[in-house]
Amino acid sequence: MELWYSIIELLPFEWAQSGGMYFMKNALLAVILMSPLFGLLSTMIVTNKMSFFSDALGHSGFTGIAIGALCGLANPLWFAAALAVAFAVLFSLVRRKSNFSSDTIIGVFSSTAVALGIFISTIGGRSFTKFNTYLIGDILSVNPNELLLLLITLICVTVLWVIGINRLTLASVHPALAESRGVKVFAYETIFSAIIALVVTMAMTWVGLLVINSLLILPAASARNIAGNMRKYHLFSVLGALVCGLAGLFLSYYVGSSSGAAISLFLALWFAVTFVIGKKKA
């Protein structure tokens, strides 16, 4: 971290000076690591038409936090991550075994998870307010250990993406053709769903459950408006997420607002801009 702090001191901001404001320096690194992660996952979520899946996973993660808090766990996020992964695997299994569309299955799982989470968190007349931090998020609270975990997650996702992107894309576009070519569609879908579950649970405390879904949809949706091929599609998604992430963090710092909400607003603005550009090209 000392090397990162030394690099940050070169920036022309008052919070970048040496000797303090480490929370902002940590938050900046978190955005730099988190934005490409969301950008990569976003392309596969949009391609798979699973736009509300991350929202449903967030609800299941919240349920896990409520159960962990009820059991007196010091850090319920680990329990939440485990429950979200189980939720993702169960979703993949149900989607494969049923004739319902993904949107319908996601709606069933999401509504059940959020109802269960609220029910557990309010048992015995307990106040719901202590869980508000998970709804809004606070990226300024990220610590060096979490940054290391975020870096490891980004590396693992990037490696899996490079190795399996073609197979996963084929499985998304034409499952039957993928199966005929030896692609284990269910395995790829399950792994992909589990990764999203882990990322959503990990980032929930930083960007907030209420807006995390936008970070997993808008980067790819914006890139799709202007990308002419798959390479540009992924590149624009990652770059858009990174630029909007940095802009949102800086704006939230100077105006004192929620970082997650500010990032989401910049992503929405970027989507509007790319939509207009795409229409002019058409």
C-alpha positions in Angstrom: 0.0 0.0 0.0 2.9 2.4 0.6 3.8 2.3 -3.1 0.2 3.2 -3.9 0.1 6.0 -1.4 3.4 7.4 -2.9 1.9 7.3 -6.4 -1.3 9.1 -5.2 0.8 11.9 -3.7 1.6 13.0 -7.3 -2.0 13.9 -7.9 -3.0 17.6 -7.6 -5.7 17.1 -4.9 -5.7 18.1 -1.3 -6.7 14.6 -0.2 -3.8 13.1 -2.1 -1.1 14.8 0.0 1.0 12.6 2.3 0.1 11.9 5.9 -3.6 11.5 5.8 -6.9 11.0 4.0 -6.1 7.3 3.5 -9.8 6.4 3.2 -10.0 8.4 0.0 -6.8 6.9 -1.4 -8.2 3.4 -0.6 -11.5 4.2 -2.2 -9.7 5.4 -5.4 -7.9 2.1 -5.7 -11.1 0.2 -5.0 -12.8 1.9 -7.9 -9.8 1.3 -10.2 -10.0 -2.5 -9.3 -13.8 -2.8 -9.1 -14.7 -1.0 -12.3 -13.0 -3.4 -14.8 -14.5 -6.2 -12.8 -18.0 -4.9 -13.2 -17.3 -4.0 -16.8 -16.3 -7.6 -17.7 -19.2 -9.2 -15.8 -21.6 -6.7 -17.3 -21.0 -8.0 -20.8 -21.9 -11.5 -19.9 -25.0 -10.5 -17.9 -26.4 -8.4 -20.8 -25.5 -11.2 -23.3 -27.2 -13.8 -21.1 -30.3 -11.5 -20.7 -29.9 -11.7 -16.9 -30.2 -8.0 -16.1 -32.0 -8.6 -12.8 -29.9 -11.5 -11.7 -27.4 -9.4 -9.8 -30.3 -7.7 -8.0 -31.7 -11.0 -6.9 -28.2 -12.1 -5.7 -28.0 -8.9 -3.7 -31.2 -9.8 -2.0 -30.0 -13.3 -1.2 -26.8 -11.7 0.1 -28.8 -9.4 2.3 -30.7 -12.4 3.6 -27.4 -14.1 4.5 -26.3 -11.0 6.3 -29.5 -11.0 8.3 -29.1 -14.6 9.2 -25.4 -14.1 10.1 -26.3 -11.1 12.3 -29.1 -13.2 14.0 -26.5 -15.9 14.8 -24.2 -13.3 16.3 -21.4 -13.6 13.7 -18.8 -10.9 13.9 -18.5 -10.7 10.0 -21.8 -11.9 8.4 -20.5 -11.1 4.9 -18.8 -14.5 4.6 -22.1 -16.2 5.4 -23.8 -13.9 2.9 -21.3 -14.8 0.2 -21.9 -18.5 0.8 -25.6 -18.2 0.7 -25.4 -16.1 -2.5 -23.3 -18.7 -4.2 -25.8 -21.4 -3.1 -28.6 -19.2 -4.4 -26.8 -18.8 -7.8 -26.2 -22.6 -8.2 -29.8 -23.3 -7.3 -31.0 -20.7 -9.8 -28.9 -22.3 -12.6 -30.3 -25.7 -11.7 -33.9 -24.5 -11.7 -33.5 -22.6 -14.9 -32.1 -25.7 -16.6 -34.8 -28.0 -15.3 -37.8 -25.8 -15.9 -39.5 -24.2 -18.9 -39.8 -20.8 -17.3 -37.9 -17.8 -18.7 -34.9 -16.5 -16.8 -36.8 -13.3 -15.9 -39.6 -15.3 -14.3 -37.2 -17.5 -12.2 -35.2 -14.4 -11.2 -38.4 -12.7 -10.0 -39.4 -15.7 -7.9 -36.0 -16.0 -6.3 -35.6 -12.3 -5.8 -39.0 -11.7 -4.1 -38.5 -14.7 -1.9 -35.0 -13.7 -0.8 -35.9 -10.1 0.0 -39.0 -11.1 1.9 -37.0 -13.7 3.9 -34.2 -11.1 4.6 -36.6 -8.5 5.9 -38.5 -11.1 8.0 -35.4 -12.4 9.7 -33.9 -8.9 10.3 -37.1 -7.7 12.0 -37.8 -10.8 14.1 -38.6 -9.8 17.7 -39.3 -6.2 16.8 -35.6 -5.5 16.0 -34.9 -2.3 14.1 -34.0 -2.5 10.4 -31.9 0.7 10.5 -28.7 -1.2 11.3 -28.8 -2.8 7.8 -29.2 0.6 6.0 -25.4 0.6 5.3 -25.9 -2.4 3.0 -28.6 -0.6 1.1 -26.7 2.6 0.5 -23.0 1.5 0.7 -19.9 3.4 1.7 -16.9 2.9 -0.5 -14.8 5.2 1.8 -14.9 2.3 4.3 -12.9 -0.1 2.2 -9.7 -1.3 3.9 -6.3 -2.7 2.6 -7.3 -6.3 3.3 -10.5 -5.9 1.2 -8.5 -4.2 -1.5 -6.2 -7.3 -1.6 -9.3 -9.5 -1.9 -10.7 -7.3 -4.6 -7.4 -7.5 -6.6 -7.3 -11.3 -6.3 -11.0 -11.5 -7.5 -10.2 -9.3 -10.5 -7.2 -11.4 -11.5 -9.3 -14.6 -11.2 -12.2 -13.3 -13.1 -9.9 -11.9 -15.8 -8.2 -15.3 -16.2 -11.5 -17.2 -16.3 -12.8 -14.6 -18.8 -9.8 -15.0 -21.1 -10.0 -18.8 -21.0 -13.7 -19.3 -21.3 -15.2 -16.2 -22.9 -15.8 -17.9 -26.3 -17.4 -21.0 -24.8 -19.5 -18.9 -22.4 -20.7 -16.6 -25.2 -21.6 -19.6 -27.4 -23.5 -21.2 -24.5 -25.4 -17.9 -24.0 -26.3 -17.4 -27.6 -27.0 -21.0 -28.7 -26.9 -23.5 -25.8 -27.9 -26.5 -28.1 -25.0 -25.7 -30.5 -22.6 -25.3 -27.6 -23.6 -28.7 -26.2 -23.1 -30.3 -29.6 -19.6 -28.9 -29.7 -18.7 -30.4 -26.3 -19.2 -27.2 -24.2 -20.5 -28.0 -20.7 -23.2 -25.3 -20.7 -24.5 -26.0 -17.2 -21.0 -25.9 -15.7 -20.1 -22.7 -17.4 -23.4 -21.1 -16.4 -23.0 -22.2 -12.8 -19.5 -20.9 -12.5 -20.5 -17.6 -14.0 -23.4 -17.3 -11.7 -21.3 -18.1 -8.6 -18.7 -15.4 -9.6 -21.4 -12.8 -9.9 -22.7 -13.9 -6.5 -19.3 -13.4 -4.9 -18.7 -10.0 -6.6 -22.2 -8.7 -5.7 -21.9 -9.7 -2.0 -18.4 -8.3 -1.7 -19.2 -5.0 -3.3 -22.6 -4.6 -1.6 -21.1 -2.8 1.4 -19.3 -0.3 -0.9 -21.8 0.7 -3.5 -25.1 -0.3 -1.9 -27.7 -3.0 -2.7 -30.1 -0.4 -4.1 -27.8 0.6 -7.0 -25.4 -2.3 -7.5 -27.5 -3.7 -10.3 -26.9 -0.6 -12.4 -23.1 -1.2 -12.2 -23.6 -4.6 -13.7 -25.9 -3.6 -16.5 -25.1 -0.1 -17.7 -21.5 -0.6 -18.7 -22.3 -3.3 -21.2 -25.6 -1.7 -22.3 -23.7 1.5 -23.1 -21.0 -0.3 -24.9 -23.5 -2.2 -27.0 -24.8 1.1 -28.4 -21.5 2.0 -30.0 -19.4 -1.2 -30.3 -19.1 -2.7 -33.8 -17.6 -6.0 -32.7 -17.1 -8.2 -29.6 -13.6 -6.8 -28.9 -14.9 -3.2 -28.8 -17.9 -4.3 -26.9 -15.8 -5.6 -24.0 -13.3 -2.8 -24.2 -15.9 0.0 -24.1 -17.7 -1.7 -21.3 -14.5 -1.8 -19.1 -13.4 1.7 -20.1 -16.9 3.2 -19.5 -17.2 1.5 -16.1 -13.7 2.8 -15.1 -14.3 6.4 -16.3 -17.7 6.7 -14.7 -16.5 5.0 -11.5 -13.7 7.6 -11.1 -16.0 10.5 -12.0 -18.7 9.3 -9.5 -16.1 8.9 -6.7 -14.7 12.4 -7.2 -18.2 14.0 -7.4 -19.4 12.2 -4.3 -16.4 13.3 -2.3 -16.7 16.9 -3.2 -20.5 17.2 -2.8 -20.8 14.7 0.1 -23.2 12.2 -1.6 -23.3 8.4 -1.9 -20.5 7.2 -4.1 -22.5 4.3 -5.5 -25.4 6.5 -6.5 -23.0 9.0 -8.1 -21.3 6.3 -10.1 -24.7 4.9 -11.2 -25.8 8.4 -12.4 -22.6 8.8 -14.5 -23.2 5.4 -16.0 -26.8 6.4 -16.8 -25.5 9.6 -18.5 -22.9 7.6 -20.4 -25.7 5.3 -21.6 -27.7 8.3 -22.8 -24.7 9.6 -24.7 -23.9 6.3 -26.4 -27.6 5.8 -27.2 -27.6 9.1 -29.2 -24.3 8.3 -30.9 -25.5 4.9 -31.8 -28.7 6.3 -33.3 -26.7 8.7 -35.4 -24.6 5.9 -36.8 -27.5 3.8 -37.6 
